[in-house]
């Protein structure tokens, strides 16, 4: 029995919604020096985990559209951004996948095995996409 799960089901809960779309997090925000002084400068580091169906250029363009302010400068951080596109989806006919499928089915006889892909990158492979928004 093959079970198809609708993306709508995953999008209904925050715990699973991040697994089916590009995610964005402000990870660092710096501004101001005292509680009673209006800052003259601000900067933020924004981390994007790009879904394979999106391109990083599309995500960056969306950032620019949302910010919609020419005074705000967007810089890519070269030490954090290795400039890799999202990984391609591997073949379900590969040797590695067939070993996994056979191993699972040896233990769980009637279990369908289908390929899956995490949409987030890992820090180990340095595929995170960080954007520095300075002069907010």
Long-range contacts (C-beta under 8 A, 24 or more apart in sequence): 1-110, 1-112, 2-112, 2-114, 3-112, 18-49, 18-120, 19-118, 19-119, 19-120, 20-51, 20-119, 21-51, 21-119, 22-48, 22-49, 22-50, 22-51, 22-54, 22-59, 22-119, 23-48, 23-49, 23-120, 24-48, 24-59, 27-130, 31-136, 41-134, 41-135, 42-134, 42-135, 42-136, 43-132, 43-133, 43-134, 43-135, 43-136, 44-132, 44-133, 44-134, 44-136, 45-77, 45-130, 45-131, 45-132, 45-133, 46-130, 46-131, 46-132, 46-133, 47-128, 47-129, 47-130, 47-131, 48-128, 48-129, 48-130, 48-131, 49-119, 49-120, 49-121, 49-128, 49-129, 50-86, 50-119, 50-121, 50-129, 51-86, 51-119, 52-86, 52-87, 52-88, 52-89, 52-117, 52-119, 54-86, 55-85, 55-86, 56-85, 56-86, 56-129, 59-129, 60-131, 63-131, 63-133, 67-133, 71-135, 72-133, 72-134, 72-135, 72-136, 73-133, 73-134, 73-135, 74-131, 74-132, 74-133, 75-131, 75-132, 75-134, 76-130, 76-131, 76-132, 77-130, 77-131, 77-132, 80-126, 80-128, 80-130, 81-128, 81-129, 81-130, 82-126, 82-127, 84-126, 84-127, 86-119, 86-121, 86-127, 87-117, 87-121, 87-127, 89-115, 89-117, 90-115, 90-117
